[in-house]
Amino acid sequence: MERGKITLSMVVKNESERFLRDALLRHKTFIDEAVIIDDGSTDNTPELCHEILAGIPMRFIRNDTSKFHNEVTLRKQQWDETILTAPQWILNLDADEMFEASFGRPQIDVMLNQTEYDVFYFRLYDMWSKMQYRDDKYWQAHHFYRPFLVRYRSDVPYFWKETPQHCGRFPLTIGLFSYQCHPARIQHFGWALKEDRAAKYERYQLLDPDARYGWKEQYDSILDESPTLVEWEG
């Protein structure tokens, strides 16, 4: 059986001095193409994407004005631009997310060659430093499996959670697809730097001040001075 094609789908904005380089270097070893939405970067993020993914077919779309204040419009754009490439499998990762080092082409090949499952779920670890993740009552993402790799099916209609924040990276429809939970872990470095945590806290206060779309206590906990951290192993 021929290995299925895997398309990396990603939204970026001002990522050149953060984790984008490491993430793309990690992913390029097993992806076949990429679709990247630049949501109004003012740094050299676009140039970095083209540099690292040179030789890999890429659809690169640049928004003059950021759409993140209404995230569902941005995620719909990401999805629509991705399916224009006639993808077989879509790997949806943010610019500060990457699989653990032990995960790569051999595991991907097995997953893409099977026909039983249409979605693969993984655990996401919110890293509070390079080698520690947060684990308390407000930060438990790593205890649950969420979809990141989806077989695109053109025979079904897709619908979204229509909220301006926390709408999900995929249409809700994929929750109806057959799936398997995979043991590989994903590290999310979006919280790993103190300045990033402060910026995200301010952003949530601006975009969701009444916590209509999120969890107020979790928002408030972002700036905790002594959170419960666990050492990353592996």
N, C-alpha and C positions, 0 to 999 in steps of 0.2 A: 504494500500500500504506500502510495506517495505521501510524504509528510505534508500536512496542511500548512498553509501560509499564515504567518502571524504578523499582525499589524500593531505596532505600538501607537496608542492614542494618548496625547498629553496636552495639557494646558500649561503655559509658562508665562511668567511676568517677572522681569528683573531678577533673574535667577543666576546670573553669571558669577556672582561672588558667594553663592551658597552651595548647593549640592548637585546642581545640574550636571556638571562635568562627570562626577563620579557615577551618577545615575545612568547617564547615556552610555558611558563606557561599559558599565555592567550589562546594560540591556542589548547593546549592539551585537553582542556575541551570539544571540539567539533569535533576533527579530529579522523579518524579511523586508519590511517597509515601515514607514512612520508617517503619522499625521499629527502635526503640531499646530496648536492655536496659540499665537502670541497675543496676549490680552493687553497690549499697550505698553510693552517694555520701553524704557528710556535708556537702558544700558546696552551692552553688546550680546545680550542673550540670543538674538537671531543669528549673529555671526558664529557664536559658539555651537549652536545646533547644527548649522551647515558644516562647520569644521569637523565636529566629532562624527557626524553621521554621513560624511562624504563616502560615496560609493553605495549607499543604501537609498533606494527610491523614497523620496519624502515629499509630502504635500504640506506646504508651510503657508499658513494664513495669518495675516497680521491685522489685528483690530486697532484702528486709530484711537478709539475710545474704549476704555475698559468696560466690560459687561458684568464684572464680578458682583456689583451691588445687587444684581438680580441673577443669581447664579444659575437658575434653571434655563435662562436664555443662553448663557454661555455653554452649559452642558449640552443643550440641544444643538447648538452650533457645532460643538465638538463631535457629537454623534453623527449629524448630517454630513459633515465634511468627511468623516471617516468612512461612512457607508458608500460615499461616492467613489471610493477606490475599489469597490467590490471585494471587501475583505472576507476571509474565511474565518479567522479567529481574531478577536480584538482584545489586546492587553491594555487595560486602562490604568495608568499609573500617573501620579502627580510628580512634579519635578524634584520633590524631596523624599520620594519613596523608592526603595530598591529591595530586591530579593536578597536574602542572606547569601554569602559567598559560595556556599555549597550547592546552590541551585543553579542549573544551567541547561545547556543544550540537550544532554541525555534525557533529563526528566521531561523537558518540553516536547521532545520528539515522541515519547511514549504517550503523552497527553493528547497531542494533536493527531496521532494516528488511530485513536480509538473512535468508535461511533456510538457508544452507549450514553455518554454525557455531553451536554451542551454548555455547561458552565463549570468552572473550577473556583472553589472558594478557598480563601487563605486567611490567616490571622495577621492582623496589623498591630505592630508594637510602636507605641508613641515614645520615641526616644527623648529623654530629658538631658542627655549628654551623648557623646559619641559611643559610650559603652554602658549606658544605664537607661532603662526604660521605667516609666512611671506605672505604679500598680497600687491603686487605692480605690475607694468607693466611687470616685468621680472619673477615674481613668482605667477602664477595663476592656478596651477594644480588643486586646489580645486574647481575651477569654472567648471570643466569638469568631465565627468564620463569616467572611463577606466576599461577594463576587468581585473578581478582578479580571478573569479571563473568560471570554464569552464567544461561543460559535455564532456567527451572524446568520440569522435565518431570514430570508427575504419573503417568506410565505406567511408571516404573521404581522399584525399591526402593533405598533409600539406606542405606549403611553407613559407619561411622566408624573412624578409627584410635583404638583404645580405650586412650589413654595420658593420665595426669593432667596432663602438660605437653607442649607442642609437638604437639598433636593435629591441627593444621590448622584453618583457618577454614571449610572446606567439607567435606562428606562425601567419602570417598575415591571414591565412585561417579563423580563428575564427571570423574575421570581417564580414563574410558572414552568421554567425549563428544567429538564433533568440535570442534576448536578452531583459533584463529588467534592468532599472536603480534602484538601491536600495538606500534608504536614509542613511543607516549606513555609518559612516565615518571611514577612515583609517588614522592614524597618522604615518607620516614618520619622524623618529628621526635622519635620516642620516645627517641633517644639524644642529642639536640642540647643538652641542658642538663646540666651537671656533676652537679647534685643528682639528676636523673633517672637518670643512669648509676649513681650510688652506690646509689640505692634499688633499681634493678633487680638490681644485683649482690647486694645483701643478700637480695632476694626469691628469687633462684635458689639461693643458699646455703641458704636455709630450705626451699624447696619441692623442690629437686633436688640435695641435697648431694653425692651420688655421681655426678652427671651421667648418670643412667640414661637420661634422655630428651633430653639435649642434648649439647653438646661441651664437655668440661671446659676445654680450652685456650682456647676462645672465651669461656667464662665468665670465666676468669682474665684475659683480655685487656681486659675491659670497662674496667678502671681504669688502663690504660696511660697514662702521662703524655705520651708523644710518639708518638701513632699516625700512620700515613700517611694524610694527608687530601688530597683533590682538590677544586679549586674547581668549584662548580656553574656550568654555563653554560646560558644560555637563559632 
